[in-house]
Each structure stands twice: as C-alpha cells, then as structure tokens.
C-alpha cells in the first residue's frame, strides 16, 4: 500500500485504504471461522473408558448409550455426554468419611456422620454403628433418570435399612457374633428396597466397620 499524502490527490489513496480494510476484514472473518470450526471439531469427539458407558443426551433427552472407545457428538451444547462407571465398584460410608486411603488411612467424623452412626438397639441401648455399602450400577438409564438425586435416595434407604435391622438386635449381638447376621439382613433388605423402587443399583456388600457401646 502506498503512503498517504496529506497534500496531494487523496482519492486513489482513500480507495486503496478501503480495499486494504476490506481485505483485512475478510481475513479476520476467515480466521474466526477456522477457529470456530476447529473448536467444534475438537469438542465433537469424546472418549469412553473401559469401565464406563456414555449416556448421550440431545437437548436433554437420552438418545443413545455408547460403549468404550472414541465417539462423535454434536457440538455447542446440542449433545451432552454423562459417563457412568458401570463396571466399577462404588462405595458409600456411614458414620465416617475417608479423607485419604492407604496403609495408614485417614478418616473424618463430622456431626452429620456421628448422627448417622447413633442408633437405638433392640434392648434400648444406643450404639454407634459405622458401616459401608458397596454397589454397582446395573442399569445406567434407571440410575440417571428414575430419580432426581439417586445417591441421596440410596443413602436414605441404606440408613433406614440399617436402623431397622439394628433395632432388632441387642447391643451385645452387635459387639459379638451377631454382626454377620446384621450385615446379611441389612443387605437383603436393601436389595429388596432397590428392586421395589427400581433404582438400577445392584447391592454387593453391606459391611459393619466399627460398633461401639455407649459410654
């Protein structure tokens, strides 16, 4: 582009300036278009791990379940993917929370967890019962779409189940040989509740971690 002469004939130079600005505008639009296309292409692919399935939602409606591997989805929020770990064993803790697992695990006991653990036994004592529930997701569709908050629902069912079973046993049974019977009864009752409410959850284990008598 020629230099602008403030004292000469400016019509030609003004025309050149307009052409230069128009060219730059086209280049900017092209670069923006390329950037948008690249972002949409990158965001269109997603990866499902071997222990997961992907629940593909289009405008919030479930349209497909994708298996492990690379897959394509529509970009810009049209399609959304929720990854569900169907082959992973999941765990809920009651009466305590694990802060760090390892050889020397660290646990936390809050006011909420202590409330979970305090239970009335069959002989009208108050025992402190800490336990875990291990489960797997048998039906990702039911797990995601049958309940507004399935994890909160499962926690409430597990706590109600354990309180029911503990209420049928004495504190001595909880501290000695009755622990296995409590675990077995609680597991069976929790399985029946999950089947009744069709949660899509498979209960695998209910384990008492620690039981203490009142001071």
Secondary structure, 3 states (H helix, E strand, C coil): CCCCCCCCCCHHHHHHHHHHHHHHHHHHHHHHHHHHHHHHHHHCEEEECCCCEEEEEECCEEEEEECCEEEECCCCCCEEEEEECCCCCEEEEECCEEEECCCCCEEECCHHHHHHHEEECCCCCEEEEEEEEEEEECCHHHHHHCCCCHHHHHHHHHHHHHHHHHCCCCHHHHHCCCHHHHHHHHHHHHHHHHHHHCCCEEEEEEEEEEEECCC
